[in-house]
Amino acid sequence: MSELVRFGVSLEKALLDRFDVLIREKQYTNRSEALRDLIRRELVQKEWQGGSDVAGAITLIYDHHKRDILRMVTDTQHEFQQVIISTQHIHLDHHNCLEIVAARGKAGEVRKLADALRSIKGVRHATLSMSSTGREIE
Ligand code: NI
């Protein structure tokens, strides 16, 4: 853990009032915690834009009855096995499967994996949760 530094921030009262409303809505305990989170969010965004090592999760919804879909989802995951840490498959109901793919690697590769999975015919919904390895946001 690095050293804690205090610093003063000047900003318009109206803006600070809005920030305080936001802090309450998001259930932060104080301004420092909220500000830390905002800064980290920006830094994580920069990690993804700059092609750093990142971590994230891809969530897929698909109907496993659709022709070839299981093979295509599996083939794609084998193709990207270097960035996939783990995969969890949940049978939501008779038709729908939820698959969560945890990934870690270069931002571009993780994004490519998400795009490849999303574009498979029969995948109904896919999201990429862009997070961090945690190393650059201590
Ligand atoms: Ni299933």
Backbone and ligand atoms as CSV (ligand in chain L), in Angstrom:
chain,resi,resn,atom,element,x,y,z
A,1,MET,N,N,0.858,-1.194,0.000
A,1,MET,CA,C,0.000,0.000,0.000
A,1,MET,C,C,0.888,1.236,0.000
A,2,SER,N,N,0.609,2.175,-0.901
A,2,SER,CA,C,1.457,3.364,-0.966
A,2,SER,C,C,0.987,4.424,0.036
A,3,GLU,N,N,1.848,5.403,0.226
A,3,GLU,CA,C,1.636,6.453,1.220
A,3,GLU,C,C,0.364,7.253,0.926
A,4,LEU,N,N,-0.352,7.612,1.980
A,4,LEU,CA,C,-1.574,8.392,1.838
A,4,LEU,C,C,-1.232,9.883,1.823
A,5,VAL,N,N,-1.705,10.607,0.812
A,5,VAL,CA,C,-1.423,12.033,0.688
A,5,VAL,C,C,-2.734,12.810,0.725
A,6,ARG,N,N,-2.751,13.895,1.483
A,6,ARG,CA,C,-3.929,14.772,1.501
A,6,ARG,C,C,-3.706,15.933,0.558
A,7,PHE,N,N,-4.748,16.351,-0.139
A,7,PHE,CA,C,-4.632,17.539,-0.990
A,7,PHE,C,C,-5.975,18.255,-1.028
A,8,GLY,N,N,-5.920,19.568,-1.254
A,8,GLY,CA,C,-7.142,20.356,-1.296
A,8,GLY,C,C,-7.681,20.451,-2.715
A,9,VAL,N,N,-8.987,20.484,-2.843
A,9,VAL,CA,C,-9.598,20.611,-4.166
A,9,VAL,C,C,-10.562,21.792,-4.126
A,10,SER,N,N,-10.440,22.698,-5.089
A,10,SER,CA,C,-11.401,23.805,-5.179
A,10,SER,C,C,-12.348,23.524,-6.330
A,11,LEU,N,N,-13.636,23.631,-6.064
A,11,LEU,CA,C,-14.581,23.541,-7.167
A,11,LEU,C,C,-15.867,24.278,-6.837
A,12,GLU,N,N,-16.654,24.558,-7.868
A,12,GLU,CA,C,-17.874,25.320,-7.722
A,12,GLU,C,C,-18.823,24.617,-6.759
A,13,LYS,N,N,-19.530,25.416,-5.949
A,13,LYS,CA,C,-20.418,24.832,-4.946
A,13,LYS,C,C,-21.499,23.960,-5.584
A,14,ALA,N,N,-22.065,24.451,-6.688
A,14,ALA,CA,C,-23.134,23.696,-7.353
A,14,ALA,C,C,-22.631,22.315,-7.792
A,15,LEU,N,N,-21.391,22.293,-8.286
A,15,LEU,CA,C,-20.817,21.031,-8.750
A,15,LEU,C,C,-20.571,20.087,-7.567
A,16,LEU,N,N,-20.079,20.665,-6.472
A,16,LEU,CA,C,-19.827,19.858,-5.275
A,16,LEU,C,C,-21.143,19.315,-4.710
A,17,ASP,N,N,-22.206,20.139,-4.742
A,17,ASP,CA,C,-23.520,19.686,-4.263
A,17,ASP,C,C,-23.997,18.483,-5.081
A,18,ARG,N,N,-23.808,18.580,-6.386
A,18,ARG,CA,C,-24.220,17.470,-7.252
A,18,ARG,C,C,-23.377,16.221,-6.985
A,19,PHE,N,N,-22.101,16.450,-6.724
A,19,PHE,CA,C,-21.208,15.334,-6.407
A,19,PHE,C,C,-21.658,14.647,-5.117
A,20,ASP,N,N,-22.049,15.463,-4.121
A,20,ASP,CA,C,-22.494,14.893,-2.847
A,20,ASP,C,C,-23.790,14.087,-2.997
A,21,VAL,N,N,-24.673,14.547,-3.870
A,21,VAL,CA,C,-25.907,13.788,-4.143
A,21,VAL,C,C,-25.532,12.437,-4.761
A,22,LEU,N,N,-24.608,12.488,-5.723
A,22,LEU,CA,C,-24.131,11.279,-6.392
A,22,LEU,C,C,-23.508,10.294,-5.396
A,23,ILE,N,N,-22.713,10.851,-4.483
A,23,ILE,CA,C,-22.039,10.043,-3.469
A,23,ILE,C,C,-23.070,9.293,-2.613
A,24,ARG,N,N,-24.137,10.021,-2.228
A,24,ARG,CA,C,-25.194,9.374,-1.429
A,24,ARG,C,C,-25.899,8.292,-2.235
A,25,GLU,N,N,-26.232,8.616,-3.481
A,25,GLU,CA,C,-26.929,7.639,-4.331
A,25,GLU,C,C,-26.101,6.370,-4.533
A,26,LYS,N,N,-24.823,6.557,-4.708
A,26,LYS,CA,C,-23.927,5.400,-4.953
A,26,LYS,C,C,-23.434,4.763,-3.664
A,27,GLN,N,N,-23.888,5.336,-2.534
A,27,GLN,CA,C,-23.606,4.776,-1.210
A,27,GLN,C,C,-22.126,4.781,-0.815
A,28,TYR,N,N,-21.404,5.777,-1.299
A,28,TYR,CA,C,-20.026,5.928,-0.824
A,28,TYR,C,C,-20.069,6.466,0.591
A,29,THR,N,N,-19.070,6.104,1.409
A,29,THR,CA,C,-19.060,6.582,2.794
A,29,THR,C,C,-18.526,8.007,2.885
A,30,ASN,N,N,-17.660,8.405,1.937
A,30,ASN,CA,C,-17.143,9.770,1.962
A,30,ASN,C,C,-16.639,10.206,0.581
A,31,ARG,N,N,-16.298,11.486,0.472
A,31,ARG,CA,C,-15.844,12.046,-0.803
A,31,ARG,C,C,-14.549,11.391,-1.276
A,32,SER,N,N,-13.638,11.115,-0.354
A,32,SER,CA,C,-12.353,10.529,-0.742
A,32,SER,C,C,-12.560,9.201,-1.462
A,33,GLU,N,N,-13.443,8.385,-0.907
A,33,GLU,CA,C,-13.700,7.071,-1.502
A,33,GLU,C,C,-14.298,7.220,-2.900
A,34,ALA,N,N,-15.208,8.185,-3.036
A,34,ALA,CA,C,-15.840,8.421,-4.335
A,34,ALA,C,C,-14.817,8.936,-5.353
A,35,LEU,N,N,-13.958,9.817,-4.906
A,35,LEU,CA,C,-12.943,10.400,-5.785
A,35,LEU,C,C,-11.926,9.344,-6.226
A,36,ARG,N,N,-11.522,8.499,-5.284
A,36,ARG,CA,C,-10.609,7.391,-5.587
A,36,ARG,C,C,-11.185,6.521,-6.705
A,37,ASP,N,N,-12.482,6.223,-6.576
A,37,ASP,CA,C,-13.141,5.363,-7.547
A,37,ASP,C,C,-13.186,6.006,-8.930
A,38,LEU,N,N,-13.470,7.325,-8.952
A,38,LEU,CA,C,-13.511,8.045,-10.228
A,38,LEU,C,C,-12.140,8.013,-10.911
A,39,ILE,N,N,-11.101,8.245,-10.115
A,39,ILE,CA,C,-9.741,8.245,-10.659
A,39,ILE,C,C,-9.388,6.858,-11.199
A,40,ARG,N,N,-9.719,5.823,-10.411
A,40,ARG,CA,C,-9.407,4.452,-10.849
A,40,ARG,C,C,-10.166,4.097,-12.121
A,41,ARG,N,N,-11.403,4.564,-12.219
A,41,ARG,CA,C,-12.190,4.277,-13.418
A,41,ARG,C,C,-11.505,4.858,-14.662
A,42,GLU,N,N,-11.011,6.076,-14.516
A,42,GLU,CA,C,-10.295,6.716,-15.631
A,42,GLU,C,C,-9.019,5.960,-15.970
A,43,LEU,N,N,-8.293,5.530,-14.933
A,43,LEU,CA,C,-7.040,4.813,-15.162
A,43,LEU,C,C,-7.281,3.465,-15.848
A,44,VAL,N,N,-8.355,2.787,-15.441
A,44,VAL,CA,C,-8.677,1.496,-16.066
A,44,VAL,C,C,-9.049,1.710,-17.534
A,45,GLN,N,N,-9.796,2.785,-17.785
A,45,GLN,CA,C,-10.159,3.113,-19.169
A,45,GLN,C,C,-8.897,3.335,-20.015
A,46,LYS,N,N,-7.930,4.004,-19.398
A,46,LYS,CA,C,-6.664,4.263,-20.084
A,46,LYS,C,C,-5.899,2.962,-20.354
A,47,GLU,N,N,-5.960,2.025,-19.390
A,47,GLU,CA,C,-5.314,0.728,-19.590
A,47,GLU,C,C,-5.868,0.046,-20.836
A,48,TRP,N,N,-7.190,0.116,-20.996
A,48,TRP,CA,C,-7.831,-0.540,-22.139
A,48,TRP,C,C,-7.510,0.169,-23.436
A,49,GLN,N,N,-7.452,1.502,-23.384
A,49,GLN,CA,C,-7.156,2.256,-24.603
A,49,GLN,C,C,-5.696,2.106,-25.000
A,50,GLY,N,N,-4.825,1.998,-23.998
A,50,GLY,CA,C,-3.406,1.955,-24.268
A,50,GLY,C,C,-2.856,0.574,-24.553
A,51,GLY,N,N,-3.693,-0.441,-24.492
A,51,GLY,CA,C,-3.236,-1.788,-24.806
A,51,GLY,C,C,-2.417,-2.443,-23.707
A,52,SER,N,N,-2.652,-2.046,-22.449
A,52,SER,CA,C,-1.939,-2.663,-21.319
A,52,SER,C,C,-2.446,-4.075,-21.058
A,53,ASP,N,N,-1.832,-4.727,-20.062
A,53,ASP,CA,C,-2.367,-5.992,-19.568
A,53,ASP,C,C,-3.598,-5.675,-18.740
A,54,VAL,N,N,-4.693,-6.320,-19.063
A,54,VAL,CA,C,-5.956,-6.043,-18.382
A,54,VAL,C,C,-6.593,-7.360,-17.948
A,55,ALA,N,N,-7.670,-7.247,-17.188
A,55,ALA,CA,C,-8.475,-8.416,-16.843
A,55,ALA,C,C,-9.932,-8.032,-17.040
A,56,GLY,N,N,-10.740,-9.018,-17.329
A,56,GLY,CA,C,-12.144,-8.717,-17.543
A,56,GLY,C,C,-12.977,-9.977,-17.638
A,57,ALA,N,N,-14.271,-9.784,-17.864
A,57,ALA,CA,C,-15.178,-10.918,-17.982
A,57,ALA,C,C,-16.126,-10.704,-19.152
A,58,ILE,N,N,-16.304,-11.756,-19.915
A,58,ILE,CA,C,-17.247,-11.703,-21.039
A,58,ILE,C,C,-18.437,-12.570,-20.652
A,59,THR,N,N,-19.618,-12.014,-20.778
A,59,THR,CA,C,-20.832,-12.752,-20.441
A,59,THR,C,C,-21.635,-12.997,-21.708
A,60,LEU,N,N,-22.010,-14.232,-21.915
A,60,LEU,CA,C,-22.745,-14.599,-23.134
A,60,LEU,C,C,-24.073,-15.236,-22.781
A,61,ILE,N,N,-25.078,-14.948,-23.593
A,61,ILE,CA,C,-26.355,-15.657,-23.486
A,61,ILE,C,C,-26.620,-16.296,-24.845
A,62,TYR,N,N,-26.843,-17.601,-24.854
A,62,TYR,CA,C,-27.172,-18.251,-26.129
A,62,TYR,C,C,-28.051,-19.479,-25.920
A,63,ASP,N,N,-28.711,-19.852,-27.002
A,63,ASP,CA,C,-29.566,-21.042,-27.006
A,63,ASP,C,C,-28.729,-22.208,-27.509
A,64,HIS,N,N,-28.468,-23.169,-26.644
A,64,HIS,CA,C,-27.569,-24.259,-27.033
A,64,HIS,C,C,-28.164,-25.185,-28.096
A,65,HIS,N,N,-29.476,-25.037,-28.381
A,65,HIS,CA,C,-30.086,-25.854,-29.443
A,65,HIS,C,C,-29.722,-25.354,-30.825
A,66,LYS,N,N,-29.300,-24.085,-30.906
A,66,LYS,CA,C,-28.944,-23.505,-32.222
A,66,LYS,C,C,-27.801,-24.295,-32.838
A,67,ARG,N,N,-27.971,-24.595,-34.104
A,67,ARG,CA,C,-27.016,-25.420,-34.838
A,67,ARG,C,C,-25.579,-24.907,-34.724
A,68,ASP,N,N,-24.679,-25.783,-34.387
A,68,ASP,CA,C,-23.232,-25.509,-34.363
A,68,ASP,C,C,-22.757,-24.552,-33.272
A,69,ILE,N,N,-23.674,-23.998,-32.487
A,69,ILE,CA,C,-23.238,-22.938,-31.580
A,69,ILE,C,C,-22.244,-23.422,-30.522
A,70,LEU,N,N,-22.480,-24.596,-29.952
A,70,LEU,CA,C,-21.562,-25.079,-28.911
A,70,LEU,C,C,-20.164,-25.295,-29.474
A,71,ARG,N,N,-20.111,-25.837,-30.687
A,71,ARG,CA,C,-18.814,-26.071,-31.319
A,71,ARG,C,C,-18.110,-24.748,-31.591
A,72,MET,N,N,-18.874,-23.765,-32.066
A,72,MET,CA,C,-18.258,-22.475,-32.390
A,72,MET,C,C,-17.780,-21.731,-31.143
A,73,VAL,N,N,-18.570,-21.792,-30.089
A,73,VAL,CA,C,-18.159,-21.137,-28.836
A,73,VAL,C,C,-16.892,-21.822,-28.306
A,74,THR,N,N,-16.862,-23.146,-28.377
A,74,THR,CA,C,-15.692,-23.892,-27.893
A,74,THR,C,C,-14.467,-23.636,-28.768
A,75,ASP,N,N,-14.654,-23.695,-30.081
A,75,ASP,CA,C,-13.535,-23.435,-31.008
A,75,ASP,C,C,-12.908,-22.069,-30.744
A,76,THR,N,N,-13.755,-21.063,-30.582
A,76,THR,CA,C,-13.269,-19.701,-30.356
A,76,THR,C,C,-12.479,-19.627,-29.051
A,77,GLN,N,N,-12.980,-20.311,-28.045
A,77,GLN,CA,C,-12.276,-20.276,-26.756
A,77,GLN,C,C,-10.929,-20.992,-26.826
A,78,HIS,N,N,-10.849,-22.049,-27.620
A,78,HIS,CA,C,-9.553,-22.728,-27.790
A,78,HIS,C,C,-8.568,-21.826,-28.532
A,79,GLU,N,N,-9.116,-21.091,-29.496
A,79,GLU,CA,C,-8.287,-20.178,-30.283
A,79,GLU,C,C,-7.662,-19.091,-29.394
A,80,PHE,N,N,-8.388,-18.712,-28.337
A,80,PHE,CA,C,-7.916,-17.641,-27.444
A,80,PHE,C,C,-7.514,-18.180,-26.072
A,81,GLN,N,N,-7.108,-19.446,-26.020
A,81,GLN,CA,C,-6.856,-20.064,-24.704
A,81,GLN,C,C,-5.768,-19.353,-23.900
A,82,GLN,N,N,-4.891,-18.613,-24.582
A,82,GLN,CA,C,-3.839,-17.916,-23.835
A,82,GLN,C,C,-4.364,-16.758,-22.985
A,83,VAL,N,N,-5.504,-16.198,-23.357
A,83,VAL,CA,C,-6.046,-15.095,-22.557
A,83,VAL,C,C,-7.196,-15.525,-21.646
A,84,ILE,N,N,-7.686,-16.752,-21.808
A,84,ILE,CA,C,-8.816,-17.202,-20.979
A,84,ILE,C,C,-8.318,-17.858,-19.700
A,85,ILE,N,N,-8.779,-17.352,-18.573
A,85,ILE,CA,C,-8.384,-17.915,-17.274
A,85,ILE,C,C,-9.347,-19.039,-16.884
A,86,SER,N,N,-10.645,-18.767,-17.050
A,86,SER,CA,C,-11.630,-19.802,-16.742
A,86,SER,C,C,-12.956,-19.493,-17.417
A,87,THR,N,N,-13.767,-20.521,-17.549
A,87,THR,CA,C,-15.086,-20.362,-18.151
A,87,THR,C,C,-16.104,-21.062,-17.262
A,88,GLN,N,N,-17.217,-20.388,-17.055
A,88,GLN,CA,C,-18.289,-21.007,-16.273
A,88,GLN,C,C,-19.548,-21.064,-17.124
A,89,HIS,N,N,-20.155,-22.225,-17.169
A,89,HIS,CA,C,-21.364,-22.404,-17.971
A,89,HIS,C,C,-22.538,-22.693,-17.040
A,90,ILE,N,N,-23.581,-21.893,-17.183
A,90,ILE,CA,C,-24.776,-22.086,-16.351
A,90,ILE,C,C,-25.972,-22.336,-17.263
A,91,HIS,N,N,-26.723,-23.410,-17.005
A,91,HIS,CA,C,-27.925,-23.697,-17.790
A,91,HIS,C,C,-29.071,-22.899,-17.179
A,92,LEU,N,N,-29.491,-21.825,-17.864
A,92,LEU,CA,C,-30.502,-20.938,-17.290
A,92,LEU,C,C,-31.896,-21.555,-17.308
A,93,ASP,N,N,-32.241,-22.159,-18.432
A,93,ASP,CA,C,-33.519,-22.862,-18.557
A,93,ASP,C,C,-33.361,-23.912,-19.656
A,94,HIS,N,N,-34.469,-24.398,-20.213
A,94,HIS,CA,C,-34.387,-25.460,-21.225
A,94,HIS,C,C,-33.555,-25.034,-22.439
A,95,HIS,N,N,-33.651,-23.744,-22.814
A,95,HIS,CA,C,-32.959,-23.272,-24.011
A,95,HIS,C,C,-31.688,-22.479,-23.735
A,96,ASN,N,N,-31.792,-21.584,-22.775
A,96,ASN,CA,C,-30.754,-20.564,-22.615
A,96,ASN,C,C,-29.591,-20.955,-21.705
A,97,CYS,N,N,-28.404,-20.628,-22.203
A,97,CYS,CA,C,-27.195,-20.831,-21.414
A,97,CYS,C,C,-26.577,-19.474,-21.123
A,98,LEU,N,N,-25.998,-19.368,-19.931
A,98,LEU,CA,C,-25.221,-18.186,-19.553
A,98,LEU,C,C,-23.781,-18.659,-19.414
A,99,GLU,N,N,-22.893,-18.008,-20.134
A,99,GLU,CA,C,-21.491,-18.395,-20.021
A,99,GLU,C,C,-20.674,-17.183,-19.617
A,100,ILE,N,N,-19.824,-17.361,-18.624
A,100,ILE,CA,C,-18.962,-16.276,-18.159
A,100,ILE,C,C,-17.512,-16.681,-18.424
A,101,VAL,N,N,-16.846,-15.876,-19.224
A,101,VAL,CA,C,-15.469,-16.166,-19.601
A,101,VAL,C,C,-14.570,-15.128,-18.936
A,102,ALA,N,N,-13.726,-15.573,-18.018
A,102,ALA,CA,C,-12.783,-14.661,-17.361
A,102,ALA,C,C,-11.521,-14.608,-18.203
A,103,ALA,N,N,-11.045,-13.398,-18.473
A,103,ALA,CA,C,-9.893,-13.255,-19.356
A,103,ALA,C,C,-8.865,-12.307,-18.774
A,104,ARG,N,N,-7.612,-12.558,-19.143
A,104,ARG,CA,C,-6.517,-11.681,-18.722
A,104,ARG,C,C,-5.475,-11.679,-19.831
A,105,GLY,N,N,-5.025,-10.473,-20.200
A,105,GLY,CA,C,-4.034,-10.387,-21.267
A,105,GLY,C,C,-4.007,-8.992,-21.850
A,106,LYS,N,N,-3.424,-8.846,-23.020
A,106,LYS,CA,C,-3.378,-7.543,-23.689
A,106,LYS,C,C,-4.810,-7.108,-24.014
A,107,ALA,N,N,-5.080,-5.820,-23.797
A,107,ALA,CA,C,-6.432,-5.293,-24.004
A,107,ALA,C,C,-6.983,-5.649,-25.389
A,108,GLY,N,N,-6.141,-5.518,-26.391
A,108,GLY,CA,C,-6.581,-5.797,-27.756
A,108,GLY,C,C,-7.016,-7.237,-27.953
A,109,GLU,N,N,-6.298,-8.167,-27.320
A,109,GLU,CA,C,-6.616,-9.591,-27.445
A,109,GLU,C,C,-7.938,-9.924,-26.737
A,110,VAL,N,N,-8.113,-9.357,-25.538
A,110,VAL,CA,C,-9.340,-9.626,-24.775
A,110,VAL,C,C,-10.548,-9.069,-25.537
A,111,ARG,N,N,-10.360,-7.884,-26.113
A,111,ARG,CA,C,-11.431,-7.270,-26.896
A,111,ARG,C,C,-11.747,-8.119,-28.139
A,112,LYS,N,N,-10.695,-8.628,-28.764
A,112,LYS,CA,C,-10.880,-9.467,-29.951
A,112,LYS,C,C,-11.658,-10.737,-29.604
A,113,LEU,N,N,-11.337,-11.307,-28.447
A,113,LEU,CA,C,-12.060,-12.496,-27.978
A,113,LEU,C,C,-13.544,-12.172,-27.786
A,114,ALA,N,N,-13.815,-11.042,-27.134
A,114,ALA,CA,C,-15.212,-10.643,-26.890
A,114,ALA,C,C,-15.953,-10.449,-28.216
A,115,ASP,N,N,-15.290,-9.798,-29.168
A,115,ASP,CA,C,-15.920,-9.559,-30.475
A,115,ASP,C,C,-16.185,-10.877,-31.200
A,116,ALA,N,N,-15.207,-11.790,-31.120
A,116,ALA,CA,C,-15.356,-13.078,-31.799
A,116,ALA,C,C,-16.530,-13.866,-31.220
A,117,LEU,N,N,-16.663,-13.855,-29.895
A,117,LEU,CA,C,-17.765,-14.593,-29.257
A,117,LEU,C,C,-19.108,-13.925,-29.561
A,118,ARG,N,N,-19.128,-12.595,-29.510
A,118,ARG,CA,C,-20.362,-11.844,-29.748
A,118,ARG,C,C,-20.892,-12.071,-31.161
A,119,SER,N,N,-19.979,-12.222,-32.104
A,119,SER,CA,C,-20.400,-12.307,-33.506
A,119,SER,C,C,-20.813,-13.719,-33.922
A,120,ILE,N,N,-20.704,-14.692,-33.036
A,120,ILE,CA,C,-21.143,-16.053,-33.372
A,120,ILE,C,C,-22.659,-16.049,-33.530
A,121,LYS,N,N,-23.110,-16.641,-34.618
A,121,LYS,CA,C,-24.544,-16.663,-34.912
A,121,LYS,C,C,-25.272,-17.441,-33.810
A,122,GLY,N,N,-26.278,-16.834,-33.237
A,122,GLY,CA,C,-27.034,-17.502,-32.188
A,122,GLY,C,C,-26.711,-16.975,-30.795
A,123,VAL,N,N,-25.610,-16.228,-30.669
A,123,VAL,CA,C,-25.327,-15.582,-29.391
A,123,VAL,C,C,-26.285,-14.401,-29.270
A,124,ARG,N,N,-27.146,-14.466,-28.268
A,124,ARG,CA,C,-28.207,-13.459,-28.156
A,124,ARG,C,C,-27.738,-12.177,-27.504
A,125,HIS,N,N,-26.794,-12.295,-26.595
A,125,HIS,CA,C,-26.312,-11.098,-25.913
A,125,HIS,C,C,-24.910,-11.362,-25.403
A,126,ALA,N,N,-24.055,-10.376,-25.521
A,126,ALA,CA,C,-22.687,-10.524,-25.015
A,126,ALA,C,C,-22.219,-9.189,-24.464
A,127,THR,N,N,-21.627,-9.221,-23.288
A,127,THR,CA,C,-21.072,-7.997,-22.718
A,127,THR,C,C,-19.613,-8.239,-22.344
A,128,LEU,N,N,-18.845,-7.180,-22.393
A,128,LEU,CA,C,-17.463,-7.246,-21.935
A,128,LEU,C,C,-17.320,-6.311,-20.747
A,129,SER,N,N,-17.025,-6.870,-19.611
A,129,SER,CA,C,-16.781,-6.058,-18.430
A,129,SER,C,C,-15.284,-5.770,-18.376
A,130,MET,N,N,-14.942,-4.504,-18.634
A,130,MET,CA,C,-13.537,-4.127,-18.760
A,130,MET,C,C,-12.976,-3.732,-17.411
A,131,SER,N,N,-12.182,-4.610,-16.840
A,131,SER,CA,C,-11.596,-4.322,-15.541
A,131,SER,C,C,-10.075,-4.329,-15.628
A,132,SER,N,N,-9.446,-4.504,-14.502
A,132,SER,CA,C,-7.993,-4.300,-14.412
A,132,SER,C,C,-7.322,-5.476,-13.712
A,133,THR,N,N,-6.038,-5.632,-13.948
A,133,THR,CA,C,-5.266,-6.618,-13.197
A,133,THR,C,C,-5.081,-6.116,-11.762
A,134,GLY,N,N,-5.351,-4.822,-11.557
A,134,GLY,CA,C,-5.246,-4.243,-10.224
A,134,GLY,C,C,-3.885,-3.649,-9.922
A,135,ARG,N,N,-2.896,-3.979,-10.756
A,135,ARG,CA,C,-1.525,-3.557,-10.454
A,135,ARG,C,C,-1.292,-2.062,-10.654
A,136,GLU,N,N,-2.014,-1.485,-11.626
A,136,GLU,CA,C,-1.775,-0.069,-11.929
A,136,GLU,C,C,-2.754,0.874,-11.245
A,137,ILE,N,N,-3.594,0.324,-10.378
A,137,ILE,CA,C,-4.587,1.187,-9.718
A,137,ILE,C,C,-4.549,1.035,-8.198
A,138,GLU,N,N,-3.383,0.679,-7.672
A,138,GLU,CA,C,-3.227,0.525,-6.219
A,138,GLU,C,C,-3.572,1.805,-5.470
L,1,NI,NI,NI,-26.335,-24.763,-20.941
